[in-house]
């Protein structure tokens, strides 16, 4: 074969290779469309989570996966990093939910969790989470509750009620947070997010209880409806919003999507940005080292997965566990916190344990604002209480202790 033919063959091969690569990028980005997990009962087959090359996420509509691949993805494949079918996710329903109670009505002392983790030792030293924002990615937070209202992070760049996106962040009238729920019914009756927010930052100047970080600010980013259901796409948008509003900590007391690729990409992004991701282990009593439950079973450098401990410091049988993926426990049994109106209620669950750790992280960051998320994580995990005969099935074998964590952080970050 002469040189000219070889050259022509090389050019043609390169051209065909380029075409093949162009086509394969779309196929590669949408490979999950054919996954059994991604087409399971939680799938929303006409909605798609798109991660763009700049790292941002959007949720797009399409007739079906194949049509969306050809009509939306293929023409934009060089602008897109990843695509997944949208999924349903769920709040981790409390193991036991009592009706509205007075703050004297709990079986245990109502603030037993705060006392058990020795949060008051940090408060006495002047560290109460001041200057730290925590994103509550959950159901709508009751911003009118007397103990929550002073702790809501206010967006002063927005003018309330004028129907205009004054600050240009893509969200209208988000003075006191935002709601990203795109499906379902939202009448503000779901108390889960309000309960979580109270454990983190309830203001003791306005009522009987104190959050673990009573001077932290809550960035309220709702996406779960009255039934506790939401979409993965809405969760990602809510997390993006909270981080853009300055949240250094995200509290995620939800999970359940079998198709977790888009969520993994989102968590990877937040972790690379130095955001601390505090995640509930789940309430099914399973070992998530063996039976993955997401986002709890992710392994990002700035992620902490939290199991529950009871009044006796023993992990309840309903708490998910795992020596690798669950890092520590925190109080999660008969936890009294803020609810609807001016009320309080008691809930059990890893959803309730998780905000104890999120609040503790805020306390530590207020003591050492220069600390990194990995240093905060290290301090929290290396200072747990490990009680003989009551070791938990977690990485650390122990339960959160705020006093000891503060001392450890002060050693790590002089």
N, C-alpha and C positions, 0 to 999 in steps of 0.2 A: 504494500500500500504506500503511495507516495505521500510526500509531506503535506500537500494541499488537502488530500483526502483526510489525513490524520487531523489537520487543523479544523476542517469542516466538521468532522465527527466530534471533536472536543467541544466545539461551539454548540453543536446540536445537543450533545449530552449535558452540557452546562445549562442550556436553556430548558431542556426537559427536567433536569434536576431542580432548577429554580421553580418551574411550574409545580413539580411534585411537592417541594417544600412549602410553596404558597398554599396549595390545597391541604397539606398535612397539618398546617398550623390550625386551621379551622377545625379539622377533625380532632386534633390533640386537645384544643381548648374545650371542645364539647364532648369529649370521650365519656364523661360521667352521665350524659343523657341516656345511655343504654344500661346504666348500672341498675341492678335490682333495688339497691338501697335508695337510689335517687329517683326511682319511679315507684317507691313504696306508698303506703297509705297516707304518709305525711306530705307527699308531693303536691304542688300546685302546678299542674301541667301546662298552664298558659301564662305563667310568670317566670322570669329569669333574672337571677342576680348576676350583674355584669361588673367585673372589676376592670377598670381601665388602666392603661399604661402609667398614668400618673398616680395610681394607687387608690383613687376614689372608687366608690361603689354606687351603682344605680340599680333600680328594679325596673325591668322593661316587660312589656306585654307581647305576646305572640300567639298565633292560633294553636300551635303545637310545637314540640321540640324540633322536628325536622324542618318545618317552615321557618322557624326562628333562626335555625342554623343557616339556612340558605339565603333568607331575605334580610336578616339583620347582622349576623356575625360575619359571614363571608365577605361582604363588601367593606367591613370595618376591621378586619382581622389584625391589621397592623396598629390599630388604636386600642385593641382589647388585650388584656392579660389573661383573663379567665372568665368562664361562664358556667353557671350551674342552675338547674331547675330550682325554683324557690320551694321552701319547705315550711311546714308547720312546726313550731316549737311551743313548749308549755312551761308555765311556772311550776315549780316543784310543790305540788299541793301539800299543805300542812298535814301531818299525820293526824293531828287533832285540832279542831278549830272550835273554840268556845264562842258563845254568843257574847254580846257586849257586856263588859264587867266593870265594876268599880275597881279602883286600883288596890283595894284591900282583899279582893276575892280570890286571888290565886292560891293554889295549894302550897306553893313555896313562897318565900318572900319575893315580892314583885321585882326587886332589883338584884336577885341572887346572882344573875349572870355577871353583872358589872362588878359585884363584890368578889365573885370567885376569880375573875381574871385580874383583880387588884388594879382596876382602872383609876381609882381615886389617888393612888400613889403618884401617878403622872399628873393628875389635876393639881395636886398639892404642890408639885414642882413648877406649875405654871404652864403645862403643856396640855392643851385641850383641843388640838386640831386647828387652831387659828391659822388662817391663810391657806388652808388646804381645801380643794374642791374634790368631792366624791360624786361620781356619776352613778345614779340609781337607775339601772336599766331594767325596767320592771313594768308593773301596771302604774296607772296614773297616781302620783303622790298628792295627798290631800294638803295643798299648800295653805289652807285656811286653818288647819289645826293650830291652836295656840302655841304648842311646843315645837311645831315644824316651821311655821311661818317665818320666824326670825332667822332660820337657818337655810332658807332657800336662796341660792345664788341668783342675784338679780342681774339681768342684762340691761344695763343702763343705756345702751346704744339703741334700744328699741322703745317705741312709744306704744303703750298699751291700747288696744282696742281700735286702732285706726285702719286696720286691714292692710297695712303696708309693711313690706320687709325693709324696715328703716336701715338696718345695718348690712343689708345685702348678703346675709348668710344663707339665703334660700328658705328661711323659715319665717312665717308671718307672725307678728305679735308674740314672740317668744320671750317675754319679759321675765316670766317665772319658770321657764323651762318649756318643753315642747312635747307633743304627743305624735308619735309616728305610726299609730295603729291605722292600717289601711283596710282591714276587714274586721268583721265582728261588730259587737255592740259595746259601746262605752258610755255608761251612765255614771261613772265614778264610784260604782258600788264595790269594786274589787279592792279590798283593803291590804292586799299583799305588799304592794309598793310602799304604802304609808307605814306599815309595820316595820319593814326593812329600814326605811329612812329614819324612823324613831330610834331604832337600836343604834344606828350610826351616830345621830347628831341631835336627838331631842334636847331642847333648851331648858335647863332646870330653873331658869328665872321665870318661866311661864307655866310651870306645873310641877307635879310630884316627881317625875322621873328624869333621869339624865342619860343621854346617849353616851356611848363610849368616847366619842369625840365631840363634846357639847358646844364647841365653837367652830367646828368644820362647816363648810357650806355644801349643800346638796344641789347638784345639777340634776333636775328631774327630767328624765327622758323616757316617757312611757311608750310601750308598744304592745302590751298584753291587754286583752279585752276583759269584759266582765267574767267570762268563763275561765280566764287564765290562759287563753290561747293567743298566739301571735304568729307572725311569720319571721323566718330567718332574715329575709331582706329588710324587714322593718327593724329587727334587732340590730343589724349592722348599721343602718342609718342612724338609729338612736345612739349607738356607741360612737360613731363618727362625730355626731353632734356634741356629745358630752366632752369628747377629747378636744374638739375645736373650741369649746367654751372654757377650756383650761383644767378639766378634770385630770388629776394625777392618778386617781384610783377609779376603777370601774367595779361595781358590785353586780354580779350576774347570778341570781338565784333562780335559774331556769335551765332547760336543756331538753334533750330527747330526739333531736334530729339524727336519723341514721346516716343521712347524706351530709357530711360535715366539711366538705372541701372548701366551700366559700367561707365558712366560719373560721376554719384553720388559717386561711389567707388573711382574714381580718385580724385574728389574734396575733399572727406573725407581725403584721404591720404595727399594731399597738405596742407589742413587746419591743420592737425595734425603736419605737419612739420613747421608750422609758416609762410607759404606763404600767402600773401595777394592776394585774387582773385577778380579782378575788372571786372565786367560783364555788358554787355549792356542789357537794359530791353527789347528792341525790338521796332519795328516801325509799329505795327499793330493797335495801338490805343485801346488795350484791357486791362482789369484789370487782371493782372496775379495772383492775389489772388484767383480769381474765375476760370480762364482759364490758367492752368499751362503752362509756356513756359520755356524751359530749355536750358542752365543752370541758366537762370535768376531767376527762382523761387525756387532754392535751398536755404537752410537756414543754411549754415555753418558759424562757429564762425568768420572766417577770410574773409568772402565774403561780397563785397559791390556791389549792383545792382544799375545801374545808368540810370535814365530817362533823357530826354532832356529838356532844357529851351531855350526860344528864346530871341531875343534882348530886348523884353519888359519884360523879366523875367517871362513870362507865359509859362506853359508847352504846347507845340503844341498838337493839337488833335491827331496827328499820333503817339505820344510817348506812349508806354505801361506804365502802371501805377499800383498802388496798395499800400494801406496804410500799408501793412505788408512786402511785398517782394521787393518793390522798395524803396531804402533807401534815395536817394536824387536826385537832378537834377544837371546838369552842362550844359554849353553852347553847343548846338547841331544844331544850325540853321545858315546857311551861314558861315560855318567854312572853312577858307582858310588854306591849308597846302601843304606839299610836294607831288609831283606826279612823273611821268616818266621823264627820262632825268634830266634836270635842272628846270622842270616846277613846277607850283603851280596850284591847282584847288580848287573849293569850293564844299563842300558836306554838306547835311543835314542828321541828323539821330542820334540815340542813340549810334551808332558806333563812332561818333565823340565826343559825350559827355563823353564817358567812358575813353578815354585817358587823358582828363582833370583831372579826379580823380586819375588815375594811376600816372600821372606826379606829382600831388599834394602829393600823398603818398611818392614818391621818394624824394621830397623836404623835407618833414617832417622827413624821415628816415636819410637824410643827416645832419639834425640838431640834432637828437637824435638817433645815431646808435644802442644804447642799447635798444631802445623801442621794444616792441613786436608788432606783426601784429594786435592784438586786441586793443592795445593802440593807434596805428595809426588809426584804424577804429573808435575808440571812439572819438578821436580828430576831425576827419573829419566830423563825423555825429553830434557831439554836438556843432558845430560852424557854422552851415549853416546860410545863410541870409534868414530869414522868413519875407516876405514882405506883409504887410496888403493888403488884397484883391487879392493877387496873390499867395496864398499858393498852393503848388503842391499836387497832390494826391500821396504822398509818406510817408514813415515812419516819416521823420523829418519835412515834409511840406516845405522844403527849398532848396536853391541852394548853391553849393560849395563856400566857401570863404577861400582861402589859407592863407591869413594874419591871420584871426581869428583862423584857425586850428592850425597854428604854435604856436600862443599864448596859445591855449588850451593844446597842447602837452607839451609845456614847463611847464605848471602847473601840468599836470599829471605825467610827468617824469622830476623831477627837475635836 
